Amino acid sequence: MLIFSRNTASSSSSLIDIGNIMKFKNDKNTIAQRFQKYVYADQQLYVSLGSTIEIKCPNRSITSKTAWFGRKGISQISEGPYLNENVNDSRFSITGIFKLGQYNLRISDVKIEDFGIYVCTKVLQDITFEFRVNLTSIKLPSDLNIYSLVGKSSKTIRNHFQKTTKVTGRENETIMLHCNLSSGLPKEDLMWSYRDHTLKCGGSDSIDLIVKLKPSDSGIYACIVNSSILEAPLVRTIAVTVLYRPRVSINIEGSSNVIEGNAIVLYCNTESNPKEVNISLYKRELQGDIEVGTGAKLQINVITRRDSGLYVCIAANTIGKGLSETSITVMYALDVTIQYQNITKANGVRKLQSNPSGAPEMYMFYDWEHRSEYGDHIRFITGSKDGILQFPASKYPYQDNGFYTCTASNKIPHKNGMTRQSGLVYLNVKGMPVFTAENKQDFYGILDITVNVFSHPEYSEMLIQNQNGVPKRPINVSVCTVEDNIIVKWVCNFDGGFQQTFFSKVREKSSDDWTTIHVPSMNCSTNSTLLWTLYNQKPHTTYMFLVYSQNKIGKSYRSEEKSVFLGGMKQNSVQVTTVLVSVVLTICLALLIAIILICWKMKKRGIDMNVSRDYIEDQSHYDEIEVHEMNDVSTDLRSSSSSIVINIPVIGSTYSGSSSTHSSQSSEVVSSSSETGTHTTDPKDIYNGSYQALVGSTSQQIQVSQSFEGLERETILEHSVIQNHQV
């Protein structure tokens, strides 16, 4: 016997609780007025012929009166537990627990005429509640089929569907699968399934599935019918085949980062439908792809750095082409090259740049080694992390001459097994000649003078002069500001035995033009401090100052340049203003008293005040003069005095030799000059002495000039050839 039921809502989607309705009736007497009959539920029952069914009437109150009304031809079947006297069919009976108000209708040996609507009524306080049941014969679903359509998606072209068990489509094409059947009772549910996954549900007599094909969509699709009257679901399947171009991947045996000299193997893997493919391997270059092999394997037994690059595997079948790319990096020990520019003393940048080339480009730099041109180790110097050796500022840059070795590593061994590689460069520093620390400053008695000179390029001339009469440069020069005035302070140095005059050169920092100012005559002794004030200068300006002195013999060296920034007028506070006013008043009072006393004394002595005033004004005034306006007293001295020549034999271009000097008839000017010549000296002699001897102490150095950058020469010392002369 097969009995199935289905509830359908009428006035309510669920059974009504009669007790609750009566509660409303007692609270508000409205239910009886509105409802004489209340249908509170419907039910659909499916039953097969010859089976027995029991129809239950819902009960919510034991005090209600229950009656069954039946199929066509039977008006009332029962009331309470008793059948109506008009029912003489023994297949009908009332069952249930009567004392609990359960009155169910039982029908045995169901026949065709038993199908129809049955009504269970309950009367409670003049309100009738109905429960309806539709008894229907069971019908099994049948005739399940699948149809397919490739390349179309509209459901309106049903005549293009083909009944089939398999279908083939290309990648990115759209297929439509249609499943239908002869529906049964009760209604069934249809669904599409693929690899045990539900793709779509719904429909009672047909269901459609639309798929845009991709390679993973190949497989078996099933249309499944589920029904409560079926012992097992109905199933129909269709095989879907997707044709697609090759899917390509590249595998490398080992690693894509390989050390130069080793072997490497590339495998080109493909997946496609159809499976027949043609495979080619290419190396991508700037001028285009270069074919390096055919088939699914590329083997390079000895790989070189030229094999680094991008490799492409291309596979093709009847559907299309596919490709994959991979990069191979050949790691090799670095090569070290050094970028440099031969240095002169005037160069602003003094550095060596190491440019290593290797793979990977992760370099570790070690200390630079400095050697002489004969291979002697001089020093180790630490450079920057990116391979730059910056030379520090040096008064004697010639010490930087020689070979420099840069050592670096990227941890990849060379074919000799070494991971550290080096580059070598010879640095050639050019500049003005310097006298080395080996020279003596004082000679006594019969002189055998040896002059050591380091010069690159070779010097051509040298002039020797008695320097005793030239003043020494001012020292401890400093500059400060007071409001809009600039105060220059310095310490006097040796005046050369003659009265010296001081000069100051000044310029704005933004300008290259110097203005020479004659400082008013000041009597000073060695180590005495002098102050000079420059009034009413331009505010908000940076000024540069230097000081030098001159006597009748010549000029001293210039002092170092000093800078000072002149700000605006200061904003004085009330307290400062008060102090300044007090000071000014005090000074004015003192001046007034002094003037009164002076006038009284001058009147008494009969001195003209006008003459005195002119004298004071003359003492406070000075004129700026240029250097060329100074009398060159040294020229006159040279022309009027007898010249006494010192003969010094020349040993070479880099170092000077020794000579003998007997006596001198003049202590003012001693000079030597002759024709210009070229000298050669074995450079080995330069390095025979201590490397530090090129530096020496400052007090032992004889300056050739103050600067190599174009400052005018302040000494009479010039380049000349040292020749042998007898005094």
ABEGO torsion letter per residue (X at the ends): XBBBBBBBBBABABBBBAAAAAAAAAABBAAAAABABBBABBBBBBBBBGBBBBBBBBBABAABBBBBBBBBGBABABBEABBBAABABAABBBBEBAAAGBBBBBBBGBBAAABEBBBBBBBBGGBBBBBBBBBBBBBBBBGBBBBBBBGBABAABAAABBBBABBBBBBGBBBBBBBBBBBBOBBBBBBBBBGGBBABBEEAABBBBBBBBBAAABEBBBBBBBBAABABBBBBBBBBBBBBBBBBBBBBBEBABBBBGBBBBBBBBBBBOBABBBBBBBBBBAAEBBBAEBEABBBBABBBAAABEBBBBBBBBAAEBBBBBBBBBBBBBBBBBBBBBBBBAABABBBBBBBBBBOBBBBBBBBBBBBBAAGBBABBBBBBAAGBBBBBBBABAAAABEBBBBBBBAGBBBAAGBABBBBBBBBBBBBBBBBBAABBABBBEBBBBBBBBBBOBBBABBBBBBAAABBBBBBGBBBBBBEABBBBBBBBBBAGGBBBBBBBBBBBAABABBBBBBBBBBBBBBGBBBBBBBBGBBBGBBBBBBBBBBBAAEBBBBBBBBBBBBBBBBBBBAAAAAAAAAAAAAAAAAAAAAAAAAAAAAAAAGBBAAAAAAAAAAAABBBBBBAAABBBAAAAAAAABBBBBBBBBBABAABBBBBBBABBABAABBBBBBBBBBBBBBAAAAAABBAAAAAEBAAABBBABABAAGBBBABABBBBBBBBBBX
